Amino acid sequence: MPEELSVGELGRAVSALRSEIQAMAQGINLRLDKVVSTEVYSLQSAYTDQRITQLSQDLQKAVDAREALEREFEQYQLAERDRRERERQARLYQMIVPVLMGLLAAAISVWAVVAK
């Protein structure tokens, strides 16, 4: 026949169960303190989604501005390269034309002396 528990043992078992139930209730209460209501959660989610959308739009604007700046800088570099090339050619012509004029004058002088 199974052994029957004495009244003292039953009291201790009930007391142990009571303390376990109280500990579980405290754990549940701690978890419930961390729970957020559905309305607050939906509002917070909507705000978070709105903020993420705004940040992505701001990021896209920054990327577009950077790309535009890069295009402008590239155009500036090309224009500057062309300007420098024109200046180089102008300096070359400014140097060659007087030399050619001097050679032409010398040739005319030599021809005038030889033709006499």
C-alpha positions in Angstrom: 0.0 0.0 0.0 1.4 3.4 -0.9 2.7 5.4 1.9 0.5 8.1 3.1 2.0 11.5 3.8 1.8 12.8 7.3 0.1 16.1 8.0 3.5 17.9 8.5 4.8 16.6 5.2 1.6 17.7 3.5 2.0 21.1 5.1 5.6 21.4 3.9 4.6 20.3 0.4 1.8 22.8 0.2 4.1 25.5 1.5 6.7 24.6 -1.1 4.0 24.7 -3.8 2.8 28.0 -2.5 6.3 29.5 -2.7 6.8 28.1 -6.2 3.5 29.6 -7.3 4.5 33.0 -5.8 7.8 32.9 -7.6 6.1 32.1 -10.8 3.6 34.9 -10.2 6.5 37.3 -9.6 8.2 36.2 -12.8 4.9 36.7 -14.7 4.5 40.2 -13.2 8.0 41.1 -14.2 7.4 40.1 -17.7 4.0 41.9 -17.8 5.8 45.1 -16.7 7.8 44.8 -19.9 4.8 44.2 -22.2 3.7 47.2 -24.3 0.1 47.7 -25.2 -1.0 47.1 -28.8 -1.9 50.7 -29.4 1.5 52.0 -28.1 3.3 49.3 -30.2 1.4 50.2 -33.4 2.1 53.9 -32.8 5.7 53.3 -32.2 5.9 51.0 -35.2 4.3 53.6 -37.4 6.7 56.3 -36.2 9.6 54.0 -36.7 8.5 53.2 -40.3 7.9 56.9 -41.0 11.4 57.8 -39.6 13.1 55.1 -41.6 11.3 56.4 -44.8 12.4 59.9 -44.0 16.0 58.8 -43.4 16.0 56.8 -46.6 14.7 59.9 -48.5 17.4 62.1 -46.9 20.0 59.5 -47.8 18.8 59.4 -51.4 19.0 63.2 -51.6 22.5 63.1 -50.2 23.5 60.5 -52.8 21.9 62.5 -55.6 23.7 65.6 -54.4 27.0 63.8 -54.3 26.6 62.4 -57.8 25.7 65.8 -59.1 28.8 67.3 -57.4 30.9 64.5 -59.0 29.5 65.3 -62.4 30.1 69.0 -62.0 33.7 68.3 -60.8 34.3 66.1 -63.8 32.9 68.8 -66.2 35.1 71.3 -64.4 38.2 69.1 -64.9 37.4 68.7 -68.6 36.9 72.4 -69.1 40.1 73.2 -67.2 42.0 70.7 -69.3 40.6 72.3 -72.5 41.5 75.7 -71.2 45.1 74.7 -70.4 45.4 73.1 -73.9 44.2 76.4 -75.5 46.7 78.4 -73.4 49.5 76.0 -74.3 48.7 76.4 -78.0 48.4 80.2 -77.7 51.8 80.4 -76.0 53.2 78.2 -78.7 51.8 80.4 -81.4 53.0 83.5 -79.6 56.5 82.0 -79.6 56.5 80.6 -83.2 55.0 83.7 -85.0 57.7 86.1 -83.9 60.4 83.6 -84.7 58.9 83.0 -88.2 58.6 86.8 -88.7 62.2 87.2 -87.8 63.2 84.4 -90.2 61.1 85.9 -92.9 62.6 89.3 -92.4 66.1 87.7 -92.5 65.2 85.8 -95.6 63.9 89.0 -97.3 67.1 90.8 -96.2 69.3 88.1 -97.6 67.3 88.0 -100.8 67.5 91.8 -101.2 71.3 91.6 -100.8 71.6 88.7 -103.2 69.3 90.3 -105.8 71.4 93.5 -106.1 
